[in-house]
């Protein structure tokens, strides 16, 4: 009888030990990286950023509500009522600001991006950079930013896209540049001008 109790106790202890150690070394699984390329397709956020492309880049799945302020020449559009906003789009064009002010804002942004090892935009997108700005409090609440100063039918424009987050595994700088490419094309459609001219 005593040996039976001992056997039961040993089997119970072994089962308990196995249950306690079976989870060791098992890494929590992370969701798979969405590697789809960004497509230019409606609907658009702030008239310029494809909603699906934004969701792929940011990983944001919640419902999106836009808020716009300003004018067609000088304005801002953001997602969500409270900070931090997942996406902020701002634009400034000749007629909405003086050319000197537009250049001052663009130069200031690029100087900050330069200090944060920003990536220069392809020449066809104008003068600009994409950057990760971790001390975002100095500029905005969004760390992932891209800005471009470009001409559209001979007038200077400044377009800035800022994201609060980029989905893990995505190429943040590459995605910001791709979003800027789409946003500039859409800017031309919305404002009736041809970017790069």
C-alpha positions in Angstrom: 0.0 0.0 0.0 2.8 2.3 0.9 4.6 1.6 -2.4 1.3 2.4 -4.3 1.1 5.8 -2.5 4.7 6.5 -3.4 4.1 5.6 -7.0 1.0 7.8 -7.2 2.9 10.7 -5.6 5.8 10.3 -8.0 3.5 10.2 -11.1 1.7 13.3 -9.7 4.9 15.2 -9.1 6.2 14.3 -12.6 2.9 15.5 -14.2 3.0 18.7 -12.2 6.6 19.4 -13.2 5.8 18.8 -16.8 2.9 21.1 -16.7 5.0 23.9 -15.1 7.9 23.6 -17.5 6.0 22.9 -20.8 5.7 26.6 -21.5 9.3 27.4 -21.1 11.2 28.5 -24.2 8.0 29.2 -26.1 8.0 32.7 -27.6 4.7 34.4 -27.9 3.6 34.5 -31.6 3.4 37.9 -33.2 0.9 38.6 -36.0 2.4 38.0 -39.5 3.8 41.1 -41.3 1.6 42.5 -44.0 4.0 42.7 -46.9 1.6 43.9 -49.5 2.8 46.8 -51.6 0.9 50.1 -51.2 -1.7 50.7 -53.8 -3.3 53.9 -54.9 -7.0 53.2 -54.5 -10.0 54.9 -53.0 -11.3 55.7 -50.4 -8.8 58.3 -49.4 -8.1 59.9 -46.0 -7.8 63.7 -46.1 -8.3 63.3 -49.9 -4.7 62.3 -50.3 -3.8 59.0 -48.6 -5.4 55.7 -49.6 -7.1 54.3 -46.5 -6.1 50.7 -47.2 -2.4 51.8 -47.7 -2.5 53.7 -44.4 -3.9 50.6 -42.6 -1.2 48.4 -44.1 1.6 50.8 -43.1 0.3 51.7 -39.6 -1.4 48.5 -38.6 -4.3 50.6 -37.4 -7.6 48.6 -37.6 -9.9 50.9 -35.7 -12.5 53.0 -37.3 -11.2 56.3 -38.7 -12.7 59.7 -38.3 -11.2 62.7 -40.1 -11.1 66.3 -39.0 -10.0 69.1 -41.4 -9.2 72.7 -40.7 -7.9 75.5 -42.8 -8.3 76.0 -46.5 -7.4 74.3 -49.8 -4.2 76.4 -49.8 -3.1 76.0 -46.2 -4.6 73.3 -44.0 -4.5 70.3 -41.8 -6.3 67.0 -41.6 -6.0 64.5 -38.8 -7.5 61.2 -37.7 -9.2 60.8 -34.3 -10.5 63.5 -31.9 -7.7 63.1 -29.3 -3.9 62.9 -29.5 -1.9 61.1 -30.6 -3.4 61.1 -34.0 -2.6 58.1 -36.1 -2.2 60.3 -39.2 -1.8 64.0 -39.8 -1.6 65.5 -43.3 -0.8 69.2 -43.7 -0.4 71.2 -46.8 0.8 74.7 -47.6 0.8 76.4 -51.0 1.5 79.7 -52.6 -1.5 81.9 -52.0 -2.1 80.2 -48.6 1.2 81.5 -47.3 4.0 83.7 -48.5 6.7 82.0 -50.4 9.2 83.0 -47.8 7.1 81.4 -45.0 6.7 78.2 -47.0 10.4 78.0 -47.6 11.1 78.8 -43.9 8.8 75.9 -42.7 10.2 73.5 -45.3 13.8 74.3 -44.4 13.1 74.0 -40.7 11.5 70.6 -41.2 14.4 69.3 -43.3 16.9 70.5 -40.8 15.2 68.5 -38.1 15.0 65.4 -40.4 18.7 65.8 -41.3 19.6 65.7 -37.6 17.7 62.4 -37.3 19.4 60.7 -40.3 16.4 61.3 -42.6 16.2 59.7 -46.0 16.2 62.0 -49.0 13.2 61.7 -51.4 13.7 60.8 -55.0 14.2 64.0 -57.1 10.9 63.6 -58.9 9.1 64.2 -55.6 10.8 67.6 -55.1 13.0 68.6 -52.1 12.2 66.5 -49.1 13.0 63.8 -46.6 11.4 61.0 -44.7 12.6 60.5 -41.1 11.9 58.9 -37.7 11.9 61.7 -35.2 11.7 60.1 -31.7 11.7 63.3 -29.8 8.6 64.3 -31.6 7.5 66.7 -28.9 9.6 69.3 -30.5 7.5 69.2 -33.7 4.4 67.0 -33.4 3.1 63.9 -31.7 3.9 61.6 -34.6 7.4 60.1 -34.9 7.2 58.9 -38.5 7.3 61.9 -40.9 7.8 62.8 -44.5 7.8 66.3 -46.1 8.2 67.4 -49.6 8.4 70.9 -51.2 7.4 70.5 -54.9 6.0 72.6 -57.7 2.5 72.0 -59.1 1.8 74.0 -62.3 4.6 76.5 -61.4 3.5 77.1 -57.8 5.4 75.9 -54.7 3.7 73.5 -52.4 4.6 71.9 -49.1 3.1 68.6 -48.2 3.7 66.8 -44.9 2.5 63.3 -43.8 3.0 62.2 -40.2 2.2 58.8 -38.7 2.1 57.9 -35.0 3.2 54.3 -35.7 4.4 51.9 -38.4 3.5 48.2 -38.3 6.3 46.0 -37.1 8.3 44.5 -39.9 7.4 47.2 -42.5 10.0 49.4 -44.1 9.0 52.7 -42.5 11.1 55.0 -44.7 10.1 53.2 -47.9 6.5 53.3 -46.9 6.6 57.0 -46.1 8.1 57.7 -49.5 5.5 55.6 -51.3 2.7 57.4 -49.4 4.2 60.7 -50.4 4.3 59.7 -54.0 0.6 58.8 -53.9 -0.3 61.9 -51.9 1.4 64.2 -54.4 -0.4 62.6 -57.4 -3.7 63.0 -55.5 -2.8 66.6 -54.6 -2.5 67.3 -58.3 -5.9 65.7 -59.0 -7.7 67.5 -56.1 -6.1 70.9 -56.9 -6.2 70.7 -60.6 -2.4 70.9 -61.2 0.4 68.7 -62.3 3.0 67.8 -59.7 6.6 68.4 -60.8 5.8 71.1 -63.3 
